[in-house]
Structures are given as C-alpha cells and as structure tokens.
Amino acid sequence: MTAALLALSLRNNSARVRFWLWFAASLKFLIPFAALAAPALAQEHQHQPPAADPHAGHVMPMDYSSHQMPMTGTLGGYPMSRDASGTAWQPDAARHGGVHEQAGNWMLMGHLSLAGVYSNQSGPRGDDKAFAAGMAMGAARRDFGDGTLNLRLMLSPDPLMGKDGYPLLLASGETADGRRHLLDRQHPHELVMEMAASYSHRLSDTDSAFLYLGYPGEPALGPPAFMHRASAAANPSAPITHHWLDSTHITFGVATAGFVHDKWKLEVSQFTGREPDQFRFNFDKPKFDSTAARLSFNPSENWSLQASWGHLNSPEQLDPGKNEDRFTASAQYFRALGGEQSIAMTAAWGLKQLSDGNNLNAAVLEATYKPNDPWSVFVRGEWVENAELGAHHAVNRVGQLSIGAVHDWRISENWKLGLGASHAFAFAPAALGYGSTPHGNMVFMRILAE
C-alpha cells in the first residue's frame, strides 16, 4: 500500500524532484540520528534489565496494554493507560507508549515522535512543501501516599516550518501574520505545546479530586488532541475538524479542577479563550476569560466517551468581537486483536455557535489498524460546515476522505524508524475554486521513541 500511495504522490516531474530532494534531506538527518541513538539504547538495556531495582535508575519499559498495571493514573486510582493529553481520557486497553525510568522517588517518562513530511496539494488553491512536524514530551511523577504530583513538558518543531504552516486543502484557523486568515493550510503549533502540573488527592479507592495548571495547557474541552489519539497518531496530517474539536490543546493559561469516581470524571476549566498568535516561539498573555466543562466515562476497558461544552471569549485574533460556544461529543474505541494486531477508532462531533449567528457543525470518523508491529494502516473521513473558505462568510459544506499506511523498522527496543504515505480526496462546492478533482498527497519519514 505504501508503494501505491508513493506513486500517487509523484504525478508530475516538479513534484517528483521536490520529493527526492526532501527524501535525501530526511535520510541525511534521520538515519544518522537513529544510528547514534540505537547503540546507546541497546547497551543500556543490555546492562540494565527491566527487573532491576526500581530505585537504581534503570529503564523499565512498560506495556500498559495488559491488565497488570504497575501504576495508577495521574488523576486517580484508574489504570495509567487511561491518561491521554491534558486531563483527557482514552480507553484503558490502549497502549501507553513511552520510555520510563525510576530516579529516586520520581518516575520519569519520555516520548519522541518526529517526522519529515512532504505535502503536495492539488489545484488552484493547493501548494507543496517539505517540513518537519512532531513532538518531544517529558514527564516527571511523584507519589505522596494519598497524593500524586505530575509535571509535563511538550515541545514541537512546528515553528521551524514557517509562519504559514503547511498546505492542507480545506483547513482553516488562526493567522500567519496577524493580518490574514490561514486558509487551505494547517497552522504551525507553538514551540512549547504544554508546560503543566497536576496534583490529585485520593479520597477512597475509587474517588479522587485533582487540580491541573498549564501555561500553556489543555482545558477540559473536546477529545484528546489528535496527535495523542491512538486512532490518529500514525497520520501525518492534522484533521480539518481540528478547530471544532481539539484546537484548545495549546492554551496560554489553564486551570482545571475535577473529581474522579471510578469510571467517571467531571471537570471544569477556566482558561484563555484567545488562540495562540502568529509568534510561535513566545508565551501569550494569560487572561482566564473563558470556561469549559467535560464529563468523561469509560464504561469498559475498550471504550472512552466524553461530552463537553466551552464558552470561548474572542478566540480569533482577526475577529476579536466574535465569541464562541463550543459543544463536543466523542467515542474512542481500542481493542487488541491477538498477537500484535489492534484496532483503534474515534468518532467525534463538534458544534461552534458563533456570536454572529452562525452555527457550524463538524464530524470525524477515523481509525488505525495494526496487523503487526511494523505496519499501521489509517483512514479518516471528515465533514465540516465552514464559514471561512468562501467569500462574505458564507457557510460551505466540505469534506475529506484520506487513507494511508506507514511501515516502521524497530532499530532497538524503544526506537523505530518509519516510512509512510497518504492520499486524501477533498470534496467542496465548485464555486470555491478547488478544481474538478481536488486531492492531496503526503509522504513522510518518522522516528519514534516509545
């Protein structure tokens, strides 16, 4: 499948030349990096077996997909695998990737996902670009009897792709320069995607209360951010539904208080409604002028459900007088199918009620199937009511269907190097000027530490 998708992405000579230039540059960076990392990790695991004393500073790779959970979640007495981005939940059965190490009383966790991507989007509104995307995350956790403190830092290379992000048909949201909307492009994320701390206090075996503070951080609104969802992590493209569901995952100023009872979680956030500005290396001013609430429920180890509401005060920099009420609902599913096989799915809906009178719906259905450890096959279908793509704020109904695959080569116990591709079919009214058969292709190389 990867070979077929690569062929689709190389239809014209100029695109082919740009692809091979990108491919050579990616090899030049990724392969030496992986070659340097692999021997160090191999030597580390050779001399530090997983069964060593947990206080000796040894790496302890953990498989959280099993029923024997070595640790509870950061917000309560549930399985640690339930934790996703911010304070959001995922199914308990989902794998909790990361390299773990004990350092005295602290449990340290690290995760890295970096990709070199080439995007080619067709038609009069399309473009092509090579760029780097991904994230590097570190966390430190300490338990205090009935309490748990968790510190988390997440960084992104996105600002290096430039202020106008990367081409993606039908995408909209945020601004490149403070003067024009980004249209048919996915905006870059901030250098610092999350810098947050949480403290939870156990009230009983099934009950706990917690406080989460982030600058930036993620309020209690929507499903987990797309790059953290098991159903989307293999897909190099952001969803065009991003600004209906999970765009608040980088918010400069978040305070969330919540209560966990067994399979239920209720939480309320006060946060900054304004989306990040065009300066991706700085920290925006916190205002705490917006509110969100979310109810989450994991009825079984395979399911995670949530419904949330938020009032966003002046979210758009270029439309400062416009407020938004956002409603979301989502269902995530994960099941191990035996051996190394698994299936992860997410269905989500979002509604933006804007103060100008527009009510804009969006929906996404995405899935990733792993037939074995090396391969991941992913698909995503989306439908959006968008008032930014056309003239005079007219509402247009657009959609996209994408499919792709990635093959990873495991170069050590915790490191993988992968090559993949995707193809997307875009659906839009002819009046928007996308051409007769708008589509987009992406090819990418990635390196993972998990």
Secondary structure, DSSP 8 states (H G I E B T S, - for coil): -HHHHHHHT--SHHHHHHHHHHHHHHHHHHHHHHHHHHHHHHHHHHHS-TTS-TTTT-B----TTSS--SSB-SSSSSBGGGB-STT-B--TTS----EEEEETTEEEEEEEEEEEEEEEE-STT--EEEEEEEEEEEEEEEEETTEEEEEEEEE-SGGGG-TT-EEEEEEEEEESSSSSEEEEEE----SEEEEEEEEEEESSSSEEEEEEEETTB--S-SSS-GGG-TTTTT--S--TTHHHHTGGGSBSSEEEEEEEETTEEEEEEEE--S---S-TTS-------EEEEEEEE--STTEEEEEEEEEESS--TT-TT--EEEEEEEEEEEEEEETTEEEEEEEEEEEEEETTS-EEEEEEEEEEEESSSSEEEEEEEEEEEESSSSGGG--EEEEEEEEEEEEEEE-SSSEEEEEEEEEEEEE--GGG---SS-EEEEEEEEEEE-
